[in-house]
Amino acid sequence: MTHATRWAPTSFGAHARAYDRLRPGYPLEALTQALGESAEDRRGEALDVGCGTGKLAAALDTLGHRVTGLEPDPRMAAVAAAKGLAVDVAAFEEWDPAERRFDVVACGQAWHWLRPGERVDRAARCLRPGGRILLAWNFSALPPAVTADLTEVYVSVLPQGLPTGEGGRQTLAESDLDAYVQELHAHGFPHVRRAVVPWQATLTSRQWCGLLATDSRHLALPKASRRRLWHETARCLDTAHDGRVPVTYRCVALGASAGD
């Protein structure tokens, strides 16, 4: 088993419950804006690709869709299933939908784990005529003072930086979505709506460390390095910031269709 295979994309299952508890959800406003003004009329069957513990599926359910999850890690799928989500345990590239077709094929925070080009074509084959692809991400930012203090912690504990590559991917940036839009255009989805909804949350220092422990680049660290990083991070936040971490999120959602 290679380093890349070990971590991508089933590295999260060992921390499935923390992932479910600490990873952010998706504001409904962003999803409805991305799906378009007629989103209410398009309620129906939805497929959540790489559903994890069901974060995006829960939002789609609230919007009135009947959701099927697709998740390669059985530990993540078990958490989603325990909440009532119907989940197929399989990788998207290997999954056979048979005769099933969906009004929405969605993917939250996991699109980059799928094969470029092929992911759009596979999603298209799962759609009913007039169906839509819905992609969603949460991008986070900390106050400048917190960022500066935590940067010093990382430089001290990890002078070589976080791992990169397949085993510990570079952090996604909102600008990466421009390439995803072009990919959608190139594979038969010329109409793409982009919705951006800011929102905020405040975490404790322990919650922040728990959230970091669900990130692929941190998971790729040796265990001893992770433990030291969590200890120093928590100490910094407790000492300099009263143990509170204000997080500003930007939920960005793309809704793609072949035509309206």
Buried (B, 14 or more C-beta within 10 A) or exposed (E): EEEEEEBBBBBBBBBBBBBBBBBBBBBBEBBBBBBBEEBEEBBBBBBBBBBBBBBBBBBBBEBEBEBBBBBBBEBBBBBBBEEEBEBBBEBBEEBEBEEEBBBBBBBBBBBBBBEEEEBBEBBBEBBBEEBBBBBBBBBEEBEEEBEEBBEEBBEEBBEEEBBEEBBBBEEEEEEBBEEBBEBBBEBEBEBBBBBEBEBEBEBBBBBBBBBBBBBBBBBBBEEEBBEBBBEBBBEBBBEEBEBBBEBEBBBBBBBBBBEE
